[in-house]
Amino acid sequence: MAPGPPAGVYRYLRLIAALLLMTVGGSAMYSLIVALKPVGNEFAVSRGIASLPYMLFMLGFGTGGVVLGRVADRFGIVWPAALASIALPAGFIAAAQATTLWQFCLAMGVLAGLFGASATFSPVVSDISHWFFRRRGLAVGIVISGSYLAGAVWPKIIQHFIDTVGWRDTFTGIGIFTFCAMLPLSAFLYRKAPVQPDPVMSGGQGDPRRPLGFSVSRLQCLLCAAGIGCCAAMAMPQVHIVAYATDLGHAAARGAEMLALMLGFGIVSRLTSGWISDRIGGLNTLLLGSFLQLAVLSGFLFGDSLTALYLLSVAFGLAQGGIVPSYAIIIRAYFPSREAGWRIGTTFLFTIIGMALGGWMAGALYDLTGSYTVSFVNAIAFNILNMSIAGILLTRAKSRPAAVAAQ
């Protein structure tokens, strides 16, 4: 048998394959965002109820990330990825045949979310973090930008086909495409991740017993709470920008363009934040991203013209992109590497819970008030929670070296 590519070359090829896998897997999330109104209209439900499929998908997506992350830690990423290559297309096709909203929810929540797209997010991010050490932040930023690359590519494609052939035929077509694309990409991830020195056990920033002066469980809980805060805030523009734009009198296609801009510039943010985190650390990167996201969310309260919405979408993409990747960098700095899979998966689960909660709350508050103003205020409140936790953790990180020196 011919030898495989050298490890130095293979890890970069693997990086590209992981990026593409996440980009294809992201089709499910963005199809639900773009199809929110058409699906709600067909099943004759309110905006809040129409947001339920997205919420259930995100819950399945996050839970599956923890479960399949453990599987990947033990057996390698190739098996969860292969499962996703079957389950995600099956979810799209089953959703296209649904006759009730609950059938649609089950298809997208269980097949597409729990067993499908979940394998292409946190397990893939955890896996790639083992293949790079000095440039880990940049590598994680590149791979996780696949979710935003999906957002830059998929919304306009999906909107075009929904406008021309309807959402059911669109979902069927996406199911066929994802099956054909994901199987070869999954097969490429055939090597198991190499074992690297544990930064906690070899003089890294963390303390295996009291990282940042907290118990291990408490620090994990704080990261999970921060994940809910940042992503409940993040979900308001991401999930509802198309509906928000149409409520203001703009065409749905313009809203899809805003979402594409938001997530396209999020790619720039994630690559830049990965480079930054290699130099200033994950905690500083988290606080910086949280502050910038808060500033742009506040701007949405004052700008409703087409030009203002385009500019705010660009600014939001640049602000928010580095927040979620910073959690992976923090975990690799303060926890043992052998726990990376499930800890990253668990933290990302809570970011996804935040996205699901924020998306649903924004729709529910719209139903109560007939406006998205309160929804934006709610998002700002969640963002302040995230920024407060990031500030506490960073203060602890800066005080720890002095405490250790005094001892």
C-alpha atoms as one frame of an Amber mdcrd trajectory, in Angstrom:
protein
   0.000   0.000   0.000   1.362   3.427  -0.928   2.196   5.629   2.058  -0.048
   8.552   2.877   1.064  12.169   2.630   3.697  13.300   5.165   2.298  14.426
   8.506   3.339  18.044   7.912   1.486  18.129   4.593  -1.415  15.977   5.714
  -2.386  18.237   8.611  -2.846  21.175   6.220  -4.857  19.038   3.812  -6.888
  17.860   6.796  -7.409  21.496   7.771  -8.911  22.197   4.336 -11.103  19.072
   4.463 -12.369  20.015   7.948 -13.146  23.560   6.769 -15.138  22.255   3.789
 -16.957  19.684   5.932 -18.085  22.385   8.351 -19.141  24.600   5.444 -21.335
  21.880   3.937 -22.679  20.880   7.361 -23.688  24.488   8.017 -26.328  24.263
   5.291 -28.920  22.967   7.768 -28.647  25.917  10.161 -28.937  28.553   7.462
 -31.701  26.780   5.579 -33.863  27.076   8.698 -33.064  30.789   9.033 -33.901
  31.628   5.423 -36.967  29.358   5.365 -38.370  30.716   8.662 -41.156  32.739
   7.054 -42.116  30.311   4.237 -42.292  27.351   6.629 -44.286  29.381   9.158
 -46.709  30.512   6.466 -47.219  27.003   5.095 -47.957  25.515   8.518 -49.958
  28.625   9.553 -48.092  29.366  12.804 -46.866  32.536  14.519 -43.314  33.861
  14.265 -42.432  32.452  17.694 -43.735  28.961  16.833 -42.020  29.136  13.436
 -38.728  29.653  15.320 -39.133  26.314  17.147 -37.562  24.157  14.377 -34.429
  26.295  14.586 -34.384  26.019  18.389 -34.816  22.224  18.340 -32.206  21.874
  15.611 -29.727  23.888  17.667 -30.399  21.830  20.799 -29.838  18.609  18.860
 -26.803  20.180  17.200 -25.240  21.046  20.567 -26.094  17.783  22.344 -24.767
  15.768  19.444 -21.522  17.736  19.606 -20.873  16.488  23.160 -21.815  12.865
  22.427 -20.040  12.625  19.084 -17.090  14.560  20.547 -16.568  11.726  23.030
 -16.810   9.216  20.206 -14.244  11.180  18.218 -11.878  11.327  21.226 -11.946
   7.541  21.449 -12.233   6.344  17.854 -11.300   9.372  15.727 -13.406  11.957
  13.917 -13.944   9.835  10.792 -16.786   7.758  12.294 -18.921  10.685  13.551
 -18.306  12.448  10.240 -19.442   9.377   8.290 -22.621   9.189  10.381 -23.288
  12.861   9.672 -22.866  12.227   5.943 -25.947   9.997   6.080 -28.061  11.605
   8.808 -27.872  15.212   7.582 -29.099  14.472   4.031 -31.789  12.197   5.468
 -32.981  15.044   7.689 -33.307  17.435   4.762 -35.242  14.937   2.656 -37.517
  13.924   5.549 -38.230  17.601   6.335 -39.187  18.186   2.707 -41.837  15.459
   3.027 -43.247  16.684   6.367 -46.998  17.272   6.549 -46.994  18.826  10.041
 -44.672  21.240  11.809 -43.738  18.600  14.386 -42.626  16.186  11.672 -40.517
  19.000  10.262 -39.073  19.691  13.747 -38.165  16.035  14.326 -36.491  15.685
  10.926 -34.358  18.784  11.401 -33.804  18.428  15.157 -32.928  14.724  15.376
 -31.617  13.655  11.971 -30.102  16.906  10.707 -29.126  18.284  14.134 -28.400
  15.532  16.691 -26.835  12.980  14.343 -25.952  15.167  11.370 -24.561  18.681
  11.521 -23.359  18.266  15.134 -20.422  16.123  13.993 -19.210  18.909  11.705
 -18.827  21.533  14.438 -17.334  21.030  17.921 -15.875  17.525  17.241 -14.107
  18.885  14.153 -12.807  21.940  16.060 -11.543  19.757  18.921  -9.899  17.372
  16.461  -7.998  20.071  14.566  -6.708  21.587  17.831  -4.644  18.412  18.312
  -2.914  18.792  14.949  -1.466  22.257  15.617   0.366  23.693  18.627   2.113
  27.024  17.965  -0.575  28.159  15.527  -3.479  26.477  17.271  -5.537  29.666
  17.492  -5.215  30.333  13.770  -5.981  26.693  12.885  -9.100  26.697  15.081
 -10.116  30.055  13.601  -9.759  28.726  10.056 -11.834  25.601  10.670 -14.565
  27.252  12.707 -14.875  29.962  10.066 -16.529  27.211   8.022 -19.768  27.945
   9.855 -19.563  31.549   8.635 -18.386  30.544   5.188 -21.587  28.495   5.081
 -23.467  31.639   6.081 -21.816  33.617   3.310 -22.583  30.977   0.672 -25.824
  29.229   1.587 -28.432  31.965   2.330 -28.495  33.497  -1.149 -28.498  30.054
  -2.798 -31.322  28.857  -0.570 -33.311  32.074  -0.986 -32.983  31.828  -4.783
 -34.295  28.282  -4.919 -37.065  28.928  -2.382 -38.222  31.842  -4.554 -38.130
  29.727  -7.720 -39.114  26.155  -6.726 -40.330  26.420  -3.115 -38.765  25.347
   0.155 -39.658  21.648  -0.143 -37.815  21.059  -3.427 -34.973  23.223  -2.121
 -34.553  21.022   0.960 -34.598  17.881  -1.189 -31.900  19.279  -3.449 -29.699
  20.256  -0.503 -30.089  16.750   0.920 -28.777  15.182  -2.295 -25.878  17.633
  -2.521 -24.760  17.190   1.105 -24.708  13.413   0.752 -22.489  13.598  -2.339
 -20.123  16.145  -0.773 -19.760  14.954   2.826 -18.849  11.286   2.326 -15.576
  11.982   0.470 -14.612  14.727   2.917 -15.296  12.426   5.884 -13.177   9.643
   4.385 -10.217  12.027   4.141 -10.133  12.401   7.946  -8.895   8.828   8.305
  -5.944   9.401  10.629  -6.443   9.594  14.380  -5.242  12.794  16.033  -1.635
  12.709  17.320  -0.886  12.888  21.035   0.617  16.245  22.030   2.209  17.400
  25.291  -0.392  18.583  27.737   0.021  22.360  28.245  -1.396  22.091  31.763
   1.123  19.434  32.793   4.118  21.025  31.040   4.186  24.515  32.460   1.226
  26.069  30.643  -1.010  28.795  32.028  -3.454  26.476  33.746  -3.463  24.777
  37.146  -4.966  21.265  36.949  -6.523  21.642  40.407  -7.453  25.343  40.606
  -7.401  26.939  37.142  -7.675  30.718  37.598  -8.290  30.063  41.277 -11.619
  28.317  40.568 -12.487  24.675  40.916 -12.411  22.873  37.582 -16.195  22.477
  37.614 -16.814  26.124  38.451 -14.590  27.378  35.645 -16.365  25.063  33.208
 -19.736  26.392  34.409 -18.601  29.999  34.002 -17.506  29.304  30.430 -20.876
  27.680  29.736 -22.730  30.682  31.184 -20.589  33.016  29.091 -21.465  30.903
  26.048 -25.175  31.355  26.676 -24.745  35.107  27.099 -22.746  35.771  23.949
 -24.812  33.569  21.669 -28.259  34.554  22.940 -27.167  38.062  21.963 -25.638
  36.867  18.693 -28.800  35.040  17.632 -30.984  38.140  17.403 -29.444  39.562
  14.208 -28.379  36.207  12.774 -31.708  34.398  13.077 -34.074  37.306  12.441
 -32.222  39.640  10.071 -34.177  38.415   7.011 -37.522  38.748   8.782 -36.452
  42.080  10.340 -35.499  43.492   6.935 -38.840  42.492   5.384 -40.738  44.012
   8.322 -38.980  47.297   7.559 -40.193  47.120   3.966 -37.082  45.696   2.311
 -37.143  42.652   0.014 -36.348  39.214   1.455 -33.436  38.960  -0.975 -31.912
  42.070   0.633 -32.241  40.417   4.042 -30.480  37.310   2.724 -27.699  39.578
   1.434 -27.380  41.145   4.899 -27.049  37.705   6.467 -24.445  36.743   3.873
 -22.489  39.945   4.589 -22.751  39.390   8.340 -21.381  35.878   8.133 -18.961
  36.562   5.303 -17.203  39.251   7.323 -17.413  36.870  10.274 -14.889  34.738
   8.386 -12.467  37.663   8.399 -13.128  38.133  12.102 -12.529  34.481  12.932
  -9.267  34.313  11.019  -8.084  37.571  12.555  -9.153  36.589  16.062  -7.349
  33.254  15.707  -4.155  35.125  14.847  -4.789  37.551  17.734  -5.485  34.784
  20.275  -2.087  33.196  19.484  -0.566  36.464  20.710  -2.815  37.786  23.507
  -4.596  34.614  24.638  -8.169  33.398  24.530  -9.467  35.443  27.470  -8.391
  38.788  26.010  -9.841  37.784  22.663 -13.155  36.845  24.298 -13.477  40.188
  26.094 -12.550  42.151  22.976 -15.138  40.352  20.847 -17.828  40.729  23.486
 -17.281  44.490  23.751 -17.405  44.961  19.976 -20.565  42.859  19.663 -22.266
  44.969  22.341 -21.415  48.161  20.462 -22.890  46.925  17.177 -26.041  45.491
  18.786 -26.672  48.941  20.224 -26.329  50.379  16.723 -29.218  48.234  15.441
 -31.537  50.232  17.704 -30.858  53.386  15.685 -30.364  52.265  12.077 -33.199
  50.884   9.946 -32.455  52.186   6.448 -31.161  49.755   3.839 -27.687  51.325
   3.877 -27.532  51.332   7.676 -28.570  47.675   7.851 -25.906  46.684   5.326
 -23.233  48.551   7.303 -24.411  47.138  10.630 -24.398  43.616   9.179 -20.773
  44.056   8.098 -19.821  45.497  11.500 -21.628  42.722  13.363 -19.772  40.077
  11.379 -16.436  41.706  12.159 -17.323  42.028  15.855 -18.742  38.641  16.737
 -16.595  36.195  14.767 -13.856  35.692  17.338 -16.032  35.028  20.380 -16.871
  31.327  20.010 -13.389  30.184  18.837 -11.857  31.829  21.911 -13.574  29.260
  24.162 -11.618  26.440  22.492  -8.358  28.314  23.060  -9.251  28.986  26.710
 -10.084  25.323  27.312  -6.817  24.145  25.760  -4.921  26.600  28.001  -6.578
  25.791  31.326  -7.700  22.150  31.081  -5.887  18.877  30.297  -5.745  18.075
  26.577  -7.215  14.608  27.171 -10.452  16.352  28.188 -10.516  18.741  25.224
 -13.169  16.901  23.208 -15.951  16.821  25.754 -15.099  20.159  27.376 -15.078
  22.022  24.059 -18.223  20.138  23.053 -19.941  21.005  26.337 -19.026  24.692
  26.120 -20.151  24.831  22.501 -23.374  23.092  23.555 -24.142  26.053  25.793
 -23.269  28.534  23.056 -25.760  26.654  20.891 -28.343  26.713  23.696 -27.767
  30.448  23.746 -28.348  30.660  19.987 -31.502  28.565  20.282 -32.788  30.537
  23.278 -31.939  33.884  21.725 -33.543  33.004  18.402 -36.733  31.819  20.096
 -36.898  34.731  22.569 -36.505  37.260  19.771 -39.462  35.709  17.935 -41.558
  35.455  21.091 -40.865  39.087  22.069 -41.781  40.135  18.537 -45.115  38.319
  18.904 -45.759  40.144  22.196 -44.792  43.627  21.058 -45.113  43.601  17.266
 -41.582  45.009  17.024 -37.991  43.820  17.257 -36.904  46.718  19.514 -37.381
  44.769  22.760 -35.646  41.795  21.142 -32.531  43.900  20.554 -32.632  45.217
  24.146 -32.872  41.616  25.374 -29.837  40.703  23.248 -27.860  43.589  24.732
 -28.642  42.369  28.266 -27.337  38.879  27.460 -24.198  40.406  25.931 -23.511
  42.329  29.149 -23.675  39.008  31.033 -21.031  37.540  28.715 -18.774  40.587
  28.974 -18.998  40.538  32.781 -17.895  36.896  32.981 -15.053  37.503  30.520
 -13.914  40.454  32.631 -13.942  38.372  35.837 -11.911  35.567  34.242  -9.395
  37.991  32.763  -8.980  39.753  36.122  -8.298  36.387  37.751  -5.793  35.475
  35.026  -3.874  38.718  35.553  -3.811  38.348  39.343  -2.705  34.691  39.389
   0.954  35.238  38.417   1.354  37.733  41.265  -0.248  35.302  43.724   1.990
  32.445  42.600   5.107  34.652  42.896   4.113  35.702  46.430   3.725  32.048
  47.453
